[in-house]
């Protein structure tokens, strides 16, 4: 069984969503001085690959996943785009592979023209009974969209959002997936290690 790691590596000064805290990885102890290496990691909870928790916008897994090929979509992924993507009816975890993934190879400065999930696309996924939605950029919401309707629709329906995936080398279709966010008490997101493997 070959695992495909779809996690964005955490590194010093990596690309983050505009306005989020910069990532800093600094040595606090060194082999030369202290006989051991220890680093300090400073980053926001929405750094790299992460799962948005409901409290990200609303107060108060492991299993099969379908990678939907949406690389031809520009702007917002709507209900019609999802209907054309041939996502099997029984799919409960849907990962949206867009043209965004190319920006991780090599990593570039934050872009505002990324492909995102439009509100009617979020409605379509909720109505289909999806349990998790993932996308290959740092937000599932369009840049500058007021009121965060996509986040609110998905999180309000109890659907976690897995953001910051690297699906560049992943073929569309059925996969097994494991995504384990850090357990942060009362957190708004959890940095996540996400892997896919073929059945």
Phi, psi and omega per residue, in radians:
X1 nan 2.221 3.130
X2 -1.832 2.142 3.090
X3 -1.518 2.444 3.011
X4 -1.959 1.998 3.130
X5 -1.399 2.032 -3.121
X6 -1.848 0.421 -3.124
X7 -1.606 2.389 3.023
X8 -1.342 2.167 -3.139
X9 -1.097 2.440 3.053
X10 -1.429 2.201 3.116
X11 -2.572 2.810 -3.139
X12 -1.030 2.339 3.060
X13 1.046 0.545 3.130
X14 -1.252 2.943 3.112
X15 -1.164 2.265 3.061
X16 -2.267 2.813 3.084
X17 -1.077 2.412 -3.082
X18 -0.933 2.230 3.139
X19 1.665 -0.264 3.097
X20 -1.362 2.777 3.139
X21 -1.081 2.468 3.077
X22 -1.193 2.634 3.101
X23 -1.531 2.288 3.111
X24 -2.296 2.153 3.045
X25 -2.066 1.981 -3.047
X26 -2.252 2.449 3.062
X27 -1.272 2.361 3.024
X28 -1.926 -0.376 3.020
X29 -2.415 2.516 -3.118
X30 -2.193 2.767 3.086
X31 -1.055 -0.757 -3.074
X32 -1.121 -0.757 -3.055
X33 -1.586 -0.688 -2.981
X34 -2.019 -0.147 -3.135
X35 1.399 0.099 -3.138
X36 -2.706 2.645 3.081
X37 -1.768 2.260 3.016
X38 -2.433 2.285 -3.139
X39 -2.012 2.664 3.006
X40 -1.796 2.285 3.109
X41 -1.956 2.163 3.086
X42 -2.164 2.145 -3.139
X43 -2.822 2.886 3.056
X44 -1.407 2.829 -3.114
X45 -1.226 -0.228 3.141
X46 -1.892 0.566 3.141
X47 -1.449 2.406 3.029
X48 0.965 -2.477 3.123
X49 -1.311 2.177 -3.074
X50 -2.714 2.747 3.058
X51 -1.847 2.200 3.041
X52 -1.343 2.266 3.045
X53 -1.573 2.760 -3.141
X54 -0.926 -0.610 -3.089
X55 -1.235 -0.082 3.046
X56 -1.051 -0.674 3.100
X57 -2.258 -0.253 -3.052
X58 -2.158 2.234 -3.085
X59 -1.100 2.897 3.064
X60 1.263 nan nan
X61 nan 3.049 -3.133
X62 -2.156 2.458 3.092
X63 2.706 -3.015 -3.119
X64 -1.206 2.565 3.101
X65 -2.380 2.597 3.072
X66 -1.934 2.145 3.063
X67 -1.608 1.944 -3.096
X68 -1.588 2.291 -3.124
X69 -1.484 1.847 -3.138
X70 -2.178 0.507 -3.067
X71 -1.142 -0.335 -3.128
X72 -1.532 -0.170 -3.110
X73 -1.354 2.418 3.032
X74 -2.056 2.450 -3.135
X75 1.372 -2.268 -3.062
X76 -1.597 2.386 3.062
X77 -1.451 1.989 -3.111
X78 -1.763 3.136 -3.132
X79 -1.026 -0.698 -3.137
X80 -1.118 -0.711 3.101
X81 -1.069 -0.756 -3.139
X82 -1.166 -0.687 3.112
X83 -1.092 -0.637 3.132
X84 -1.327 -0.285 -3.049
X85 -1.364 -0.046 3.080
X86 1.009 0.791 3.081
X87 -1.365 2.123 -3.128
X88 -1.001 2.508 -3.073
X89 -0.974 -0.619 -3.076
X90 -1.440 0.012 -3.099
X91 -1.164 2.191 -3.133
X92 -1.898 -0.339 3.059
X93 -2.157 2.032 -3.059
X94 -2.093 2.164 3.092
X95 -1.885 2.216 -3.061
X96 -1.642 1.845 3.104
X97 -1.581 2.020 -3.091
X98 -2.116 -3.045 3.061
X99 -1.252 -0.145 3.132
X100 -1.048 -0.601 -3.025
X101 -1.014 -0.460 -3.129
X102 -1.132 -0.393 -3.105
X103 -1.303 -0.142 3.073
X104 -1.528 -0.094 -3.021
X105 -2.276 1.506 -0.087
X106 -1.412 2.896 3.111
X107 -1.085 2.448 -3.114
X108 -2.172 3.003 3.070
X109 -1.083 2.758 -3.122
X110 -0.988 2.386 3.121
X111 -2.019 2.572 3.118
X112 -1.766 -0.120 -3.071
X113 -1.738 0.523 -3.111
X114 -1.289 2.741 3.061
X115 -1.343 2.421 -3.052
X116 -2.416 3.063 3.107
X117 -1.685 2.066 3.121
X118 -1.277 2.743 -3.127
X119 -0.959 -0.677 3.128
X120 -1.226 -0.458 3.016
X121 -1.196 -0.686 3.075
X122 -1.102 -0.759 3.088
X123 -1.005 -0.771 -3.128
X124 -1.033 -0.772 -3.128
X125 -1.195 -0.687 3.099
X126 -1.097 -0.805 -3.134
X127 -1.106 -0.469 3.107
X128 -1.430 -0.089 3.111
X129 1.382 0.463 3.122
X130 -1.149 2.523 -3.130
X131 -1.786 -0.317 3.139
X132 -2.719 2.478 3.065
X133 -2.233 2.317 3.094
X134 -2.158 2.708 3.114
X135 -2.521 2.740 -3.025
X136 -1.686 0.676 2.913
X137 -2.583 -3.112 -2.950
X138 -1.340 -0.121 3.042
X139 -2.629 2.550 3.057
X140 -1.509 -0.236 -3.118
X141 -1.607 2.482 3.066
X142 -1.094 2.525 -3.109
X143 -1.124 2.230 3.095
X144 1.421 0.050 3.111
X145 -1.215 2.168 -3.079
X146 -1.369 2.470 3.039
X147 1.443 -0.089 3.101
X148 0.850 0.934 -3.060
X149 -1.101 -0.614 -3.135
X150 -1.192 -0.819 3.078
X151 -1.015 -0.835 -3.075
X152 -1.115 -0.679 3.141
X153 -1.158 -0.831 -3.107
X154 -1.224 -0.899 -3.108
X155 -1.159 -0.597 3.090
X156 -1.138 -0.444 3.090
X157 -1.598 0.111 3.126
X158 1.363 0.379 -3.113
X159 -1.750 1.973 3.080
X160 -1.138 2.641 -3.134
X161 -2.026 2.121 3.126
X162 -1.770 1.901 -3.054
X163 -1.936 2.789 3.060
X164 1.332 0.592 3.089
X165 -1.429 2.674 3.009
X166 -1.949 1.697 -3.098
X167 -1.820 0.315 -3.053
X168 -0.996 -0.725 -3.087
X169 -1.790 0.398 -3.085
X170 -1.935 2.158 3.093
X171 -1.287 2.592 3.049
X172 -1.113 2.674 3.090
X173 2.224 -2.848 -3.043
X174 -1.475 2.364 3.102
X175 -2.429 2.855 2.858
X176 -1.668 2.533 -3.087
X177 -2.379 2.495 2.937
X178 -2.291 2.287 3.127
X179 -2.420 2.034 -3.048
X180 -2.053 1.773 3.079
X181 -1.321 2.648 3.025
X182 -1.063 2.504 3.107
X183 -1.521 1.752 -3.131
X184 -1.996 2.003 -3.092
X185 -1.032 2.250 -3.141
X186 0.999 0.500 -3.099
X187 -1.361 2.779 3.075
X188 -1.712 -0.195 3.082
X189 -2.900 2.869 3.088
X190 -2.389 2.147 3.028
X191 -0.941 2.438 -2.904
X192 -2.324 2.465 2.931
X193 -1.768 2.084 -3.082
X194 -2.117 2.302 3.106
X195 -2.347 2.649 3.071
X196 -2.155 2.646 2.998
X197 -2.623 2.660 -3.136
X198 -1.329 2.589 3.120
X199 -1.227 nan nan
